[in-house]
Amino acid sequence: MIDIEERAGIAVVTMRHGKANALDVEFCQALTGCFQGLKDGPPQGVVLTGEGSIFSAGVDLLRALDEGPDYFRIFLPALHALYETLFFFPKPVVAAINGHAIAGGCVLACCADRRVMVRGQGRIGVTELLVGLPFPHLAFEIMRFVTASHRFEEVMVGAATYPPQDGYERGLVNLLVEPGTLAEQAQMDAEKLVAISPPAFGLTKRQSRKPVADAFARDGRKLEDAVTEIWTQPESLARVKSYVARTLRKG
């Protein structure tokens, strides 16, 4: 599922979960455990990337359709734990977006401190409302944190995926690079961030992301219960099935 290679004090975490790095319970738990281990480990920072042409296609909807509403009751807490661990990770994290970053995969990339994507390669965006599912509260606040404020409603409600340049203009991507240079640039960006005093960086990151933590502490439990209720309704699963049939031509 996950490979870890250390380069000049940076842990390069490569996701290798099927062809799309789709998020399921086990993959979320594996990524969460990986970052929890790196938190107290020797690497000073992390580059997160994917194998092949897809960073992450988001939630494994086929698995959810196979296993039914009870699956979502297990999956949503695992997804929350993953986003919480990555977004509040005390060390620098750079997402090297090697291809499509869709829905939950876009949120995963947006947990990073910096997002680098290849110009003209892949698409990025959150399609949850197109599927017919509301955003988990922490995912919603993470997207609010990174998206250009004047494009936030467009990105969230429009449920579109964007080519890299358009993602950059909306705040989903920080830097566009030429093909063949992604790994090198992400490594350079990570090394620049780890050169900052770790205590100073960690405190600044905690301060800057405090509004997200405060929003979840204030409203999170109530809204997460509402999200779970909608995700597990029969009509929601029917919408998921229709979306999968339209986009993946399955069943």
C-alpha positions in Angstrom: 0.0 0.0 0.0 2.7 2.5 1.0 6.4 2.8 0.3 8.7 5.1 2.4 12.1 6.2 1.2 14.3 8.7 3.1 16.1 11.3 1.0 18.3 13.9 2.7 16.2 13.9 5.8 12.8 13.9 3.9 10.5 10.9 4.0 9.1 10.3 0.5 5.8 8.5 1.1 4.5 6.9 -2.1 0.9 5.6 -2.2 0.6 2.3 -4.1 -3.0 1.1 -3.5 -4.5 -0.2 -6.7 -4.4 1.9 -9.8 -6.2 4.9 -8.3 -5.1 5.0 -4.7 -8.8 4.9 -3.8 -9.5 5.6 -0.1 -10.9 2.7 1.8 -10.9 1.8 5.5 -7.6 -0.1 5.4 -5.8 2.4 3.2 -6.9 5.3 5.4 -5.7 3.4 8.5 -2.4 2.6 6.9 -1.7 6.2 5.9 -2.7 7.4 9.3 -0.4 4.9 11.0 2.4 5.9 8.6 2.2 9.6 9.5 1.8 8.8 13.2 5.1 6.9 13.0 6.8 9.7 11.1 5.7 12.3 13.6 8.2 11.1 16.2 10.6 9.5 13.7 13.9 11.0 12.4 12.7 12.5 9.1 12.3 16.2 9.3 9.6 16.5 6.7 7.5 14.5 4.3 6.7 14.4 0.5 3.5 12.6 -0.2 2.9 11.3 -3.7 1.3 8.5 -5.7 2.4 5.9 -8.1 1.6 6.2 -11.8 -0.8 8.8 -13.2 -3.2 9.2 -10.2 -2.5 10.8 -6.9 -5.8 9.6 -5.4 -9.3 9.2 -7.0 -11.0 9.7 -3.6 -13.4 7.4 -1.8 -13.7 3.8 -3.0 -17.3 4.0 -4.0 -17.4 0.5 -5.5 -16.5 -0.9 -2.1 -19.2 1.1 -0.5 -21.8 -0.1 -2.9 -20.7 -3.7 -2.3 -20.8 -3.5 1.5 -23.7 -1.1 2.1 -24.4 1.7 4.6 -22.7 0.0 7.5 -19.4 0.4 5.6 -19.7 4.2 5.7 -20.2 4.1 9.4 -16.7 2.5 9.7 -15.2 4.4 6.9 -16.0 8.0 7.8 -14.2 7.9 11.2 -11.1 6.4 9.5 -11.2 9.1 6.8 -11.5 11.8 9.5 -8.5 10.3 11.4 -6.5 10.4 8.2 -7.3 14.1 7.4 -6.8 15.1 11.0 -3.4 13.4 11.2 -2.1 14.9 8.0 -3.6 18.4 8.3 -2.2 18.9 11.8 1.0 17.0 11.2 3.7 19.1 13.0 6.4 18.7 10.4 6.4 20.1 6.8 4.4 18.1 4.3 4.6 18.6 0.5 2.1 16.9 -1.8 3.7 16.0 -5.1 0.5 15.6 -7.1 1.5 13.2 -9.8 -1.9 13.1 -11.5 -5.6 13.2 -10.8 -6.5 14.3 -7.3 -10.3 14.0 -7.1 -12.8 14.4 -4.3 -11.3 12.9 -1.1 -8.0 12.7 -3.0 -8.1 16.4 -3.5 -8.8 16.9 0.2 -5.9 14.6 1.0 -3.5 16.8 -1.1 -4.9 19.9 0.5 -3.9 18.6 3.9 -0.3 19.4 2.9 1.5 22.6 3.6 2.5 22.9 -0.1 1.0 21.3 -3.2 3.1 20.9 -6.4 1.5 19.6 -9.6 2.7 18.9 -13.1 1.5 21.5 -15.7 -1.1 20.0 -18.0 -1.2 16.6 -16.3 -4.2 15.4 -14.4 -7.2 17.1 -12.8 -8.0 18.3 -9.3 -11.2 19.1 -7.5 -13.9 18.0 -5.2 -16.9 16.2 -6.7 -18.8 15.2 -3.6 -22.0 17.1 -4.4 -21.9 15.7 -7.9 -22.1 12.3 -6.3 -24.8 13.5 -4.0 -22.9 13.3 -0.7 -22.2 16.2 1.8 -18.6 16.9 2.9 -17.4 15.6 6.2 -17.0 18.6 8.4 -13.2 18.5 8.7 -12.8 18.0 5.0 -15.1 21.0 4.4 -13.0 23.2 6.7 -9.7 22.0 5.1 -11.1 23.1 1.7 -12.2 26.4 3.1 -8.6 26.9 4.5 -6.8 26.3 1.2 -9.3 27.6 -1.5 -9.1 31.2 -2.7 -11.9 32.8 -0.7 -13.6 34.3 -3.8 -13.7 30.9 -5.5 -14.7 28.8 -2.5 -18.5 28.5 -3.4 -17.6 27.7 -7.0 -15.2 25.0 -6.0 -17.4 23.3 -3.4 -20.9 23.7 -5.0 -19.7 23.5 -8.6 -18.2 20.0 -7.9 -15.9 20.4 -10.9 -12.5 19.0 -11.6 -9.9 21.4 -12.9 -6.8 21.2 -15.0 -3.6 22.2 -13.0 -3.6 25.8 -14.1 -7.2 26.3 -13.1 -6.5 24.5 -9.8 -3.6 26.9 -9.2 -5.9 29.9 -9.8 -8.3 28.6 -7.2 -5.7 27.9 -4.5 -5.8 24.1 -4.8 -2.2 24.0 -6.1 0.7 26.2 -5.0 3.2 25.5 -7.8 3.1 24.2 -11.3 6.1 22.4 -12.7 7.1 20.9 -16.0 6.9 17.1 -16.7 9.8 15.1 -15.3 10.6 17.7 -12.5 7.9 16.9 -9.9 9.9 14.7 -7.6 12.9 17.1 -7.6 10.8 20.2 -7.0 8.8 18.6 -4.2 12.1 17.5 -2.6 13.5 21.1 -2.9 10.3 22.6 -1.4 10.4 20.2 1.5 14.1 20.9 2.2 13.3 24.7 2.2 10.6 24.1 4.8 12.6 21.9 7.1 15.4 24.5 7.0 13.1 26.6 9.2 13.5 26.2 12.9 11.3 23.2 13.7 9.7 24.7 16.9 9.0 27.9 15.0 7.5 26.1 12.0 5.4 23.8 14.2 4.0 26.7 16.3 3.3 28.8 13.2 1.5 25.9 11.5 -0.5 25.2 14.7 -1.5 28.9 14.9 -2.4 29.2 11.2 -4.6 26.1 11.3 -6.2 26.9 14.6 -9.4 28.2 13.0 -10.0 24.8 11.5 -9.4 23.1 14.8 -11.7 25.6 16.5 -14.5 25.1 13.9 -14.4 21.4 14.4 -14.3 21.6 18.2 -17.4 23.9 18.1 -19.6 22.2 15.5 -17.9 19.0 14.4 -19.7 16.3 16.3 -23.2 17.5 15.5 -22.3 18.0 11.8 -20.5 14.7 11.5 -23.6 12.9 12.8 -25.6 14.7 10.1 -23.1 13.7 7.5 -23.1 10.1 8.5 -26.9 10.1 8.5 -27.0 11.3 4.9 -24.2 9.1 3.6 -26.0 6.0 5.0 -29.5 6.7 3.6 -30.7 4.4 0.9 -31.3 7.3 -1.5 -27.7 8.4 -1.1 -26.5 5.0 -2.0 -28.8 5.1 -5.0 -27.2 8.4 -6.1 -23.7 6.8 -5.6 -24.8 3.9 -7.7 -26.0 6.2 -10.5 -22.8 8.3 -10.4 -20.7 5.2 -10.6 -22.7 3.9 -13.5 -22.3 7.3 -15.3 -18.7 7.9 -14.7 -17.1 4.4 -14.3 -19.6 2.5 -16.4 -20.1 0.0 -13.7 -23.4 -1.8 -12.9 
